[in-house]
């Protein structure tokens, strides 16, 4: 089986999610939107035919789905690609920006959040399902309204955190993150963002290290549930 991982910028690798997909026999093909941090690109992208894959995995991004003046035409190309995947019954597992893109492609809406959400937060699970309640890493400034035919699985005071529609799953949080991956984010972006939010980097890194074993277990459970109950492989 083949999974296409859409990497929007150098920090948006699949990490723990990718590890578990490989455990289930998926070969991961990466499509990089840009290889330069903080370069939003402005040109079209050719993602190909979604039916060439068994699964599409759009990951996070430092940009916003609605920020077309900065990121140019590639976001409309990606939304078209996700709509084609839905039409062809190819499942999508969207993470953070990827979940927002999935929601937008299928009729939902993405807007600026009333407040940023960064750090480890539990979920308020709306219905009985196989998705663990966390805590999960959050790092976003936007929120989304899912498509009208979607089922909301989790939400909090910021907004919807997870939804399903047909064979697709979108999660606002980051199930992929490890301590090493978080270190890489900091190498790419620096600490100014956390300083502005009043978040202590050393404490966040220490908490991430302490949580990593349980996060890997939760991510494995999340991916397993998605594959069997949502995507129905």
Kinemage of the C-alpha trace (Angstrom):
@kinemage 1
@onewidth
@group {chain A} dominant
@subgroup {mainchain}
@vectorlist {calphas} color= white
{ca unk a 1} P 0.000 0.000 0.000
{ca unk a 2} L 1.139 3.546 -0.774
{ca unk a 3} L 0.543 6.693 1.263
{ca unk a 4} L 1.265 10.181 -0.040
{ca unk a 5} L 2.563 12.445 2.736
{ca unk a 6} L 2.207 16.118 1.788
{ca unk a 7} L 5.034 18.008 3.499
{ca unk a 8} L 4.200 21.715 3.359
{ca unk a 9} L 7.473 22.970 4.846
{ca unk a 10} L 10.635 21.434 6.329
{ca unk a 11} L 9.059 21.051 9.777
{ca unk a 12} L 5.943 19.158 8.735
{ca unk a 13} L 7.192 15.571 8.585
{ca unk a 14} L 4.968 12.648 9.537
{ca unk a 15} L 7.322 11.311 12.270
{ca unk a 16} L 5.281 9.114 14.695
{ca unk a 17} L 2.288 8.968 12.353
{ca unk a 18} L 4.570 7.859 9.536
{ca unk a 19} L 6.226 5.264 11.745
{ca unk a 20} L 2.888 3.655 12.534
{ca unk a 21} L 1.730 3.732 8.922
{ca unk a 22} L 4.922 1.934 7.921
{ca unk a 23} L 4.228 -0.588 10.675
{ca unk a 24} L 0.940 -1.313 8.892
{ca unk a 25} L 2.710 -1.908 5.600
{ca unk a 26} L 2.382 1.504 3.954
{ca unk a 27} L 5.170 2.810 1.755
{ca unk a 28} L 5.430 6.567 2.327
{ca unk a 29} L 5.880 8.817 -0.697
{ca unk a 30} L 6.738 12.403 0.264
{ca unk a 31} L 5.681 15.427 -1.753
{ca unk a 32} L 7.452 18.576 -0.575
{ca unk a 33} L 5.633 21.836 -1.231
{ca unk a 34} L 8.789 23.749 -0.296
{ca unk a 35} L 12.155 22.746 1.128
{ca unk a 36} L 12.934 26.244 2.452
{ca unk a 37} L 11.688 27.276 5.879
{ca unk a 38} L 9.610 30.465 5.876
{ca unk a 39} L 9.324 30.423 2.062
{ca unk a 40} L 5.630 30.063 1.286
{ca unk a 41} L 6.182 29.486 -2.433
{ca unk a 42} L 3.965 31.102 -5.011
{ca unk a 43} L 3.684 28.620 -7.835
{ca unk a 44} L 1.317 25.812 -8.706
{ca unk a 45} L 2.060 22.245 -7.617
{ca unk a 46} L 1.384 18.959 -9.407
{ca unk a 47} L 0.242 16.415 -6.843
{ca unk a 48} L -0.800 13.959 -9.513
{ca unk a 49} L -3.692 11.531 -9.359
{ca unk a 50} L -4.904 10.641 -5.846
{ca unk a 51} L -5.950 7.191 -7.075
{ca unk a 52} L -2.256 6.362 -7.429
{ca unk a 53} L -2.289 6.097 -3.629
{ca unk a 54} L -4.191 4.190 -0.988
{ca unk a 55} L -4.004 7.036 1.532
{ca unk a 56} L -3.324 10.796 1.501
{ca unk a 57} L -1.692 12.412 4.572
{ca unk a 58} L -1.494 16.225 4.428
{ca unk a 59} L 0.574 17.425 7.375
{ca unk a 60} L 0.953 20.725 9.227
{ca unk a 61} L 2.251 24.068 8.026
{ca unk a 62} L 3.390 27.420 9.361
{ca unk a 63} L 0.935 29.133 6.989
{ca unk a 64} L -2.838 29.412 6.870
{ca unk a 65} L -5.190 27.842 4.344
{ca unk a 66} L -6.806 31.227 3.692
{ca unk a 67} L -3.497 33.108 3.341
{ca unk a 68} L -3.513 32.964 -0.453
{ca unk a 69} L -1.707 36.280 -0.878
{ca unk a 70} L 1.369 34.703 0.729
{ca unk a 71} L 1.246 31.087 -0.374
{ca unk a 72} L -0.025 31.643 -3.895
{ca unk a 73} L -1.812 29.111 -6.033
{ca unk a 74} L -0.556 25.861 -4.519
{ca unk a 75} L -3.217 25.801 -1.810
{ca unk a 76} L -6.026 25.826 -4.380
{ca unk a 77} L -4.244 22.989 -6.205
{ca unk a 78} L -4.057 21.011 -2.965
{ca unk a 79} L -7.720 21.613 -2.141
{ca unk a 80} L -8.668 20.403 -5.628
{ca unk a 81} L -6.510 17.312 -5.065
{ca unk a 82} L -8.258 16.560 -1.759
{ca unk a 83} L -11.662 16.929 -3.413
{ca unk a 84} L -10.571 14.482 -6.108
{ca unk a 85} L -9.441 12.056 -3.381
{ca unk a 86} L -12.864 12.324 -1.747
{ca unk a 87} L -14.623 11.774 -5.079
{ca unk a 88} L -12.463 8.681 -5.680
{ca unk a 89} L -12.989 7.304 -2.132
{ca unk a 90} L -9.273 7.614 -1.300
{ca unk a 91} L -9.040 8.203 2.476
{ca unk a 92} L -7.338 11.307 3.868
{ca unk a 93} L -5.734 11.680 7.300
{ca unk a 94} L -5.202 15.421 7.789
{ca unk a 95} L -3.033 16.792 10.594
{ca unk a 96} L -3.373 20.419 11.792
{ca unk a 97} L -3.077 22.475 8.561
{ca unk a 98} L -3.889 19.240 6.733
{ca unk a 99} L -7.129 18.903 8.708
{ca unk a 100} L -7.979 22.523 7.968
{ca unk a 101} L -7.293 21.938 4.263
{ca unk a 102} L -9.491 18.826 4.297
{ca unk a 103} L -12.310 20.734 5.990
{ca unk a 104} L -12.003 23.625 3.534
{ca unk a 105} L -11.865 21.329 0.491
{ca unk a 106} L -15.076 19.562 1.496
{ca unk a 107} L -17.155 22.643 2.251
{ca unk a 108} L -15.993 23.757 5.694
{ca unk a 109} L -14.291 26.991 6.656
{ca unk a 110} L -10.981 28.040 8.226
{ca unk a 111} L -10.662 31.255 10.249
{ca unk a 112} L -8.286 32.900 12.670
{ca unk a 113} L -8.767 31.530 16.172
{ca unk a 114} L -9.823 33.759 19.047
{ca unk a 115} L -6.518 32.816 20.704
{ca unk a 116} L -3.475 30.696 19.878
{ca unk a 117} L -3.150 27.211 21.331
{ca unk a 118} L 0.377 25.946 21.928
{ca unk a 119} L 1.504 23.158 24.234
{ca unk a 120} L 0.089 19.925 25.644
{ca unk a 121} L -3.712 19.850 25.999
{ca unk a 122} L -6.295 17.082 26.552
{ca unk a 123} L -9.311 16.666 24.259
{ca unk a 124} L -12.964 16.775 25.147
{ca unk a 125} L -14.194 13.711 23.246
{ca unk a 126} L -17.700 14.396 21.968
{ca unk a 127} L -18.688 10.829 21.094
{ca unk a 128} L -17.519 7.353 22.020
{ca unk a 129} L -14.766 6.445 19.550
{ca unk a 130} L -11.298 4.993 19.377
{ca unk a 131} L -9.463 8.319 19.523
{ca unk a 132} L -7.424 8.837 22.717
{ca unk a 133} L -8.156 12.020 24.651
{ca unk a 134} L -4.501 12.998 25.007
{ca unk a 135} L -2.902 15.201 26.111
{ca unk a 136} L -1.802 16.050 22.565
{ca unk a 137} L 0.569 18.691 21.261
{ca unk a 138} L -1.254 21.752 19.961
{ca unk a 139} L 0.401 24.470 17.868
{ca unk a 140} L -2.023 26.569 15.872
{ca unk a 141} L -3.485 30.035 15.431
{ca unk a 142} L -6.455 29.023 13.282
{ca unk a 143} L -9.624 27.043 13.795
{ca unk a 144} L -12.028 25.415 11.388
{ca unk a 145} L -15.647 24.581 10.835
{ca unk a 146} L -15.887 21.040 9.455
{ca unk a 147} L -18.067 20.151 6.479
{ca unk a 148} L -21.783 20.037 7.273
{ca unk a 149} L -21.878 16.269 6.697
{ca unk a 150} L -18.955 15.591 9.045
{ca unk a 151} L -19.107 14.040 12.508
{ca unk a 152} L -17.344 16.102 15.184
{ca unk a 153} L -15.317 13.815 17.452
{ca unk a 154} L -13.667 16.328 19.782
{ca unk a 155} L -13.724 20.026 20.537
{ca unk a 156} L -12.642 22.464 23.225
{ca unk a 157} L -12.996 26.166 24.014
{ca unk a 158} L -10.901 27.027 20.953
{ca unk a 159} L -12.905 25.022 18.442
{ca unk a 160} L -13.261 21.660 16.725
{ca unk a 161} L -10.293 19.378 17.339
{ca unk a 162} L -11.212 16.315 15.282
{ca unk a 163} L -13.809 15.215 12.752
{ca unk a 164} L -14.572 12.380 10.376
{ca unk a 165} L -16.385 12.407 7.083
{ca unk a 166} L -16.721 9.252 5.001
{ca unk a 167} L -13.247 7.574 5.068
{ca unk a 168} L -11.417 10.728 6.184
{ca unk a 169} L -10.117 11.977 9.530
{ca unk a 170} L -8.941 15.483 10.368
{ca unk a 171} L -7.213 16.341 13.653
{ca unk a 172} L -6.225 19.842 14.736
{ca unk a 173} L -3.556 18.568 17.123
{ca unk a 174} L -0.126 17.087 16.326
{ca unk a 175} L 0.021 13.326 17.023
{ca unk a 176} L 3.349 13.080 15.175
{ca unk a 177} L 5.517 15.167 17.517
{ca unk a 178} L 8.573 13.877 19.407
{ca unk a 179} L 11.152 15.785 21.463
{ca unk a 180} L 13.605 15.619 18.556
{ca unk a 181} L 10.963 16.941 16.158
{ca unk a 182} L 10.115 19.798 18.511
{ca unk a 183} L 13.827 20.628 18.734
{ca unk a 184} L 13.847 20.799 14.936
{ca unk a 185} L 10.900 23.211 14.939
{ca unk a 186} L 12.859 25.449 17.299
{ca unk a 187} L 15.942 25.262 15.079
{ca unk a 188} L 13.813 26.400 12.139
{ca unk a 189} L 11.826 29.165 13.803
{ca unk a 190} L 13.694 30.212 16.935
{ca unk a 191} L 12.132 30.944 20.320
{ca unk a 192} L 10.596 34.378 19.656
{ca unk a 193} L 7.138 32.900 19.085
{ca unk a 194} L 7.154 31.063 22.413
{ca unk a 195} L 8.572 34.111 24.172
{ca unk a 196} L 5.679 36.204 22.832
{ca unk a 197} L 3.217 33.608 24.181
{ca unk a 198} L 4.894 33.475 27.587
{ca unk a 199} L 5.837 29.799 27.163
{ca unk a 200} L 9.104 28.575 28.642
{ca unk a 201} L 10.941 26.529 26.004
{ca unk a 202} L 12.967 24.466 28.483
{ca unk a 203} L 9.802 23.435 30.326
{ca unk a 204} L 7.999 22.597 27.081
{ca unk a 205} L 10.908 20.449 25.896
{ca unk a 206} L 11.139 18.704 29.260
{ca unk a 207} L 7.416 17.949 29.245
{ca unk a 208} L 7.636 16.669 25.664
{ca unk a 209} L 10.484 14.334 26.585
{ca unk a 210} L 8.564 13.007 29.586
{ca unk a 211} L 5.410 12.440 27.536
{ca unk a 212} L 7.059 10.864 24.494
{ca unk a 213} L 6.564 7.175 25.425
{ca unk a 214} L 2.860 7.675 26.155
{ca unk a 215} L 2.422 9.887 23.078
{ca unk a 216} L 3.882 7.199 20.844
{ca unk a 217} L 1.436 4.712 22.348
{ca unk a 218} L -1.500 7.096 21.844
{ca unk a 219} L -0.459 7.880 18.283
{ca unk a 220} L -0.223 4.188 17.512
{ca unk a 221} L -3.744 3.743 18.899
{ca unk a 222} L -5.009 6.716 16.877
{ca unk a 223} L -3.513 5.465 13.609
{ca unk a 224} L -4.695 1.900 14.246
{ca unk a 225} L -8.235 3.142 14.864
{ca unk a 226} L -8.179 5.337 11.768
{ca unk a 227} L -6.995 2.494 9.550
{ca unk a 228} L -9.501 -0.063 10.791
{ca unk a 229} L -12.599 1.964 11.715
{ca unk a 230} L -12.474 5.092 9.538
{ca unk a 231} L -10.477 4.279 6.405
{ca unk a 232} L -11.612 0.632 6.702
{ca unk a 233} L -8.577 -1.060 5.192
